[in-house]
Amino acid sequence: MKPFAFSSRLYPIVDALGATPRSPIELAEAIVASGALLIQLRLKTEASGRFVEIARAVKTLADLYGARLIINDRADIAKLVDAAGVHLGQDDLPVAAARSILGPDKIIGCSTHNLEQVERATREGLADYIGFGPIYPTTSKGQPDPVQGLDGLRTARRATTLPIVAVGGITAATMPDTLAAGADAVAMIGEITQAADVQAKVRELLALPFATTTSWSHP
């Protein structure tokens, strides 16, 4: 496994949340066309066949714009479409199994929601980065885990050297405090997918002075 670093502090997630009239493919194209170099495709309710179809289209767009595609939950689909990697939840395929499917060079992220899970992911040493949260209340999950807040994020930061993407209810307004609490990047869904102009929103977020690429290493 090579050391992993996020392309920027912004980790956009494509998810057809709420009343957005845009398809996942349209959202993905708007995001990568705006300069995002890493994107996650999260389709919790799609059947496998449709998920593969969308993932292939998004992979083509990601390649066109020089972005890396992460598939949410499904290591099999990540392998099938030759995505850059997969992001796994606590109830998904174990990281070790995903690593055996994808090999040493693909990116694997792992969601964590408390200190015990952070410490376990760190000990296992198989994930390239961890997601941690929810930091704030979120509507992207039907049954969200307990809110961890910025104090929880600070505790997680002290417990691991793995890069952390903070998740859960993060907006442009809360992004600075979230990064200051120890996140290497912040995941956003609603802030982007519900924007009137997705390209303009992503460009705005990427242009923020605290959203530039990070290369720091943690003690």
C-alpha positions in Angstrom: 0.0 0.0 0.0 1.3 3.4 -0.9 0.7 6.4 1.5 -2.6 8.0 0.6 -3.3 11.8 0.6 -6.5 13.5 -0.4 -6.5 15.6 -3.6 -8.0 18.5 -1.7 -9.8 19.2 1.5 -13.1 18.7 -0.3 -14.4 15.2 -0.7 -17.6 15.4 -2.9 -20.1 12.6 -2.8 -22.6 11.9 -5.5 -25.9 10.9 -4.0 -29.4 11.5 -5.4 -30.6 13.0 -2.1 -33.8 15.0 -1.7 -35.6 16.6 -4.6 -32.6 17.2 -6.9 -33.7 17.0 -10.5 -30.3 15.8 -11.6 -29.3 12.2 -12.2 -26.2 10.8 -10.5 -24.3 11.0 -13.8 -25.2 14.7 -14.3 -24.1 15.5 -10.8 -20.9 13.6 -11.2 -20.1 15.4 -14.5 -20.8 18.8 -12.9 -18.5 18.0 -10.0 -15.5 16.7 -11.9 -15.9 19.4 -14.6 -15.5 21.9 -11.8 -12.0 20.6 -10.9 -12.7 18.0 -8.1 -10.0 15.3 -8.4 -11.7 12.8 -6.1 -15.3 11.8 -6.1 -17.4 9.2 -4.4 -20.4 7.5 -6.0 -23.0 6.6 -3.3 -26.1 4.8 -4.5 -27.7 3.1 -1.5 -31.0 2.2 -3.1 -30.0 1.3 -6.7 -30.1 -2.3 -7.9 -26.7 -3.8 -8.7 -27.2 -3.7 -12.5 -28.2 0.0 -12.5 -25.3 0.8 -10.0 -22.8 -0.8 -12.5 -24.3 1.1 -15.4 -24.0 4.4 -13.6 -20.6 3.6 -12.2 -19.2 2.9 -15.6 -20.5 6.2 -16.9 -19.1 8.1 -14.0 -15.7 6.3 -14.3 -15.6 7.5 -18.0 -16.3 11.1 -16.8 -13.7 10.8 -14.0 -11.1 9.6 -16.5 -11.9 12.4 -18.9 -11.3 15.0 -16.2 -8.4 13.3 -14.5 -10.3 12.5 -11.3 -10.3 9.4 -9.1 -13.6 7.5 -8.5 -14.4 5.9 -5.2 -17.4 3.5 -5.1 -19.4 3.4 -1.9 -20.0 0.0 -0.2 -19.4 -2.2 -3.3 -15.9 -3.6 -3.7 -17.2 -5.9 -6.5 -18.5 -2.9 -8.5 -15.3 -1.0 -7.8 -13.3 -3.9 -9.3 -15.7 -4.4 -12.2 -15.4 -0.7 -13.4 -11.8 -0.3 -12.4 -12.5 2.5 -10.0 -9.7 4.0 -7.9 -11.1 2.3 -4.8 -14.0 1.7 -2.4 -15.4 3.2 0.7 -16.8 0.8 3.2 -19.3 1.2 6.1 -19.2 -0.8 9.3 -21.8 -3.2 8.0 -20.2 -3.7 4.6 -17.6 -6.2 3.5 -14.6 -6.2 5.9 -11.6 -4.2 4.8 -9.4 -7.3 4.7 -11.8 -8.9 2.2 -12.1 -5.8 0.1 -8.3 -5.6 0.0 -8.1 -9.2 -1.2 -10.5 -8.3 -4.0 -9.0 -5.0 -5.0 -5.3 -5.6 -4.4 -2.7 -3.4 -2.7 -2.8 -0.5 -5.0 -6.5 0.5 -4.8 -7.8 3.0 -2.3 -9.9 1.7 0.6 -11.7 4.0 3.0 -13.5 2.8 6.1 -16.3 4.6 8.0 -15.8 5.0 11.7 -18.3 6.4 14.2 -16.5 6.2 17.6 -13.1 5.9 19.1 -13.1 2.1 19.3 -13.7 1.8 15.6 -11.0 4.4 14.8 -8.5 2.5 16.9 -9.5 -0.9 15.3 -9.0 0.5 11.8 -5.7 1.9 12.8 -4.5 -1.4 14.3 -5.6 -3.4 11.3 -3.5 -1.2 9.0 -5.5 -2.1 5.8 -7.5 1.0 5.1 -5.9 4.0 3.4 -8.1 6.5 5.2 -11.0 6.6 7.6 -14.3 8.5 7.5 -15.3 9.8 10.9 -18.6 11.2 12.0 -21.3 12.3 11.9 -19.7 15.6 13.0 -23.1 17.4 12.8 -26.7 16.2 12.5 -27.2 14.7 9.0 -30.1 13.8 6.8 -28.1 11.6 4.4 -28.8 8.5 6.5 -32.2 7.0 7.6 -30.7 5.9 11.0 -27.6 8.0 11.6 -25.1 7.2 14.2 -24.8 9.5 17.2 -23.3 12.9 16.5 -19.6 13.0 17.4 -19.1 16.7 17.2 -15.8 18.5 16.9 -14.6 17.2 20.3 -15.1 13.6 19.0 -13.1 14.5 15.9 -10.3 15.9 17.9 -10.2 12.6 19.9 -10.2 10.6 16.7 -7.3 12.7 15.4 -5.2 12.0 18.4 -5.9 8.3 18.1 -4.8 7.7 14.5 -2.2 8.6 11.9 -4.5 7.7 9.1 -6.0 10.5 7.0 -9.5 11.4 8.1 -12.4 12.6 6.1 -15.0 14.1 8.3 -18.6 13.3 7.4 -22.1 14.3 8.5 -23.9 17.6 8.0 -20.8 19.6 7.0 -21.3 22.9 5.0 -19.0 25.6 3.7 -19.7 27.5 6.9 -18.6 24.6 9.2 -15.8 23.5 7.0 -13.0 25.7 8.6 -13.8 24.5 12.2 -14.0 20.9 11.0 -10.6 21.1 9.4 -9.1 22.9 12.4 -10.3 20.0 14.6 -8.1 17.6 12.7 -9.9 16.5 9.5 -7.7 16.2 6.4 -10.8 16.6 4.2 -14.5 17.0 4.6 -17.3 15.1 2.8 -20.2 17.0 1.4 -23.4 15.7 -0.2 -26.3 18.1 0.3 -24.3 21.3 0.1 -23.3 20.2 -3.4 -26.2 18.1 -4.7 -28.9 20.7 -3.7 -27.0 23.7 -5.1 -28.8 25.6 -7.8 -25.5 25.5 -9.8 -23.4 22.5 -8.9 -20.4 23.6 -10.9 -20.4 27.0 -9.4 -20.7 25.6 -5.9 -17.9 23.1 -6.3 -15.6 25.8 -7.7 -16.5 28.1 -4.8 -15.6 25.3 -2.3 -12.4 24.4 -4.0 -11.3 28.1 -4.1 -11.7 28.6 -0.4 -8.2 29.3 1.1 -8.5 26.4 3.5 -9.5 23.9 0.8 -6.2 23.6 -1.0 -4.3 20.3 -1.2 -2.9 19.1 2.1 0.4 17.2 2.4 0.9 17.3 6.1 1.8 14.2 8.1 0.4 13.5 11.5 2.5 12.4 14.5 
